[in-house]
Amino acid sequence: MYVLFSRTCGKRYVGQTDDLERRVGEHNDPSRNSRKFTSRNPGPWVVVYCESHESRGDAMRRERWLKTGVGREWMDQQNIGRASPPSAN
């Protein structure tokens, strides 16, 4: 299970895979699938968080939870995939 972040658009993407390096490459190649969220939002997409799970089902459950309001709030509290606030002048 992984979380990607793009500083360009300031958005996160949560997913799961058994080959993180390959999957990140696919997210950063818009020609692979123009209907993907990461293809419609400018990258580059970088991994900001990942977890290993015993089974694909466990990873999918965690992915689903992170996509809920509570999961997004948890990621915000952990500063996962959020740009730093601007510094005061």
Steps between C-alpha positions, in 0.01 A plus 500: 500500500643837406432874497627721219516878505542761227634840605388631160130451572519455879304173494544152645427165343451179703541157342633148544730283292745212521765695302531858625779610264308385191177655623652841573647495148154434358353789700766734363439391137170661387508307171435177694138587574353845446204421728714456815479764772876543489495549122244780526693676780856621437791322666761398560346262752730391782453240773450673834379197699475123460406197709544125450210267568466124539243473221358701213168508683662664804666759275169572324320546834768745616483683164121530532532634856758762399256624235233569764467830683656346812789359297566832327492673837752245635732568202468874561590454869803291400598760235483235229487664161444857594714792398658694785312813594652819361749668730420842644696797366 
